[in-house]
Amino acid sequence: MILADTDVLIDALHGKEPSASRISLELASGRLATTSVTAFELLSGARRPLQRQRIDALLAAMVILPLDRDAANRAASIRLQLEAEGNPIGTADYLVAGIALEHKAILLTRNRGYFERVAGLSLGTLA
């Protein structure tokens, strides 16, 4: 399963390459998913009705993985570890990483600097 992060989906919505092509390919394959955290970020950023319609259509085309108890536990462990090491990342990123790890998904993101800090997290490439 390929798990798309917010930045990659925003790029795809704007037609930016290579994100647009990769998201289109993964949608066609049926392997694309995202998280409830990413859905929240996308939906809360929609300022106009047309933006909201495009986001709704994109989200309807993929699985949205929830932040359940197991993913929350993983996210909390990641946060505690990274903060103890002095390498914190944002709250939303902890949650996305926890969901990705819980589902053994490959995270597709441009935010590699943060997510490379998460042990065991598989990151995909856009090219």
C-alpha positions in Angstrom: 0.0 0.0 0.0 1.2 3.5 -0.9 0.2 6.2 1.7 0.1 9.7 0.3 1.1 12.6 2.6 -0.5 16.0 2.4 2.2 17.7 0.5 2.2 15.2 -2.4 -1.6 15.3 -2.7 -1.6 19.1 -2.7 1.0 19.0 -5.5 -1.1 16.5 -7.4 -4.3 18.7 -7.0 -2.3 21.6 -8.6 -1.0 19.4 -11.4 2.6 19.6 -10.2 5.0 17.0 -11.4 6.2 14.4 -10.5 3.5 14.2 -7.8 0.5 14.4 -10.3 1.8 11.5 -12.4 2.7 9.3 -9.4 -0.7 9.9 -7.7 -2.5 9.2 -10.9 -0.6 6.0 -11.4 -1.2 4.8 -7.8 -4.9 5.7 -8.0 -5.2 3.6 -11.2 -3.4 0.7 -9.5 -5.8 0.7 -6.5 -2.9 0.8 -4.1 -3.2 4.5 -3.0 -4.4 5.4 0.5 -4.1 8.4 2.8 -4.7 9.1 6.4 -7.6 10.7 8.3 -5.0 13.3 9.4 -4.2 14.2 5.8 -7.9 14.3 4.9 -8.4 16.8 7.7 -5.4 18.9 6.5 -6.7 19.0 2.9 -10.3 19.7 3.8 -9.5 22.4 6.2 -7.3 24.1 3.6 -10.2 24.3 1.0 -11.1 28.0 0.8 -13.4 27.8 -2.3 -16.2 25.4 -3.4 -14.2 24.2 -6.4 -11.2 23.4 -4.2 -13.5 21.4 -1.9 -15.0 19.5 -4.8 -11.6 18.5 -6.1 -10.4 17.4 -2.7 -13.7 15.5 -2.1 -13.3 13.7 -5.4 -9.6 12.8 -4.7 -10.4 11.5 -1.3 -13.3 9.5 -2.5 -11.0 7.7 -4.9 -8.8 6.2 -2.2 -8.9 4.5 1.1 -8.6 6.8 4.2 -6.9 5.0 7.1 -8.1 6.1 10.5 -6.1 7.1 13.6 -7.2 4.1 15.7 -5.8 3.0 19.1 -2.9 1.0 17.7 -1.8 3.8 15.3 -2.1 6.3 18.2 0.1 4.1 20.3 2.7 3.9 17.6 2.5 7.7 17.1 3.0 8.3 20.8 6.0 6.0 20.8 7.5 7.8 17.9 7.0 11.2 19.6 8.5 10.1 22.8 11.6 8.6 21.1 12.2 11.5 18.8 11.7 14.1 21.5 14.1 12.2 23.8 16.7 12.3 21.0 16.1 16.1 20.4 14.7 15.5 16.9 11.0 16.3 17.2 8.7 16.5 14.2 5.2 18.0 14.1 2.1 16.5 15.7 0.4 15.7 12.4 3.7 14.0 11.2 3.8 11.7 14.3 0.2 10.7 13.6 0.8 10.0 9.9 3.9 8.0 10.7 2.1 6.0 13.3 -0.7 5.1 10.8 1.8 4.3 8.1 3.8 1.9 10.4 0.6 0.3 11.7 -0.5 -0.5 8.2 3.0 -1.4 6.9 2.5 1.2 4.2 5.1 3.0 2.1 4.8 6.8 2.8 4.9 9.0 -0.3 6.1 12.5 0.9 8.4 15.3 0.0 8.9 15.9 3.7 11.7 13.3 3.9 13.8 15.3 6.3 11.3 14.7 9.1 10.1 11.2 8.2 13.6 9.8 7.7 13.9 10.2 11.5 11.2 7.6 12.1 12.8 4.2 12.6 11.3 1.5 10.4 9.2 3.8 8.3 9.4 3.0 4.5 9.5 6.1 2.3 8.6 6.0 -1.4 10.0 8.1 -4.2 8.2 10.4 -6.5 10.3 9.6 -9.6 
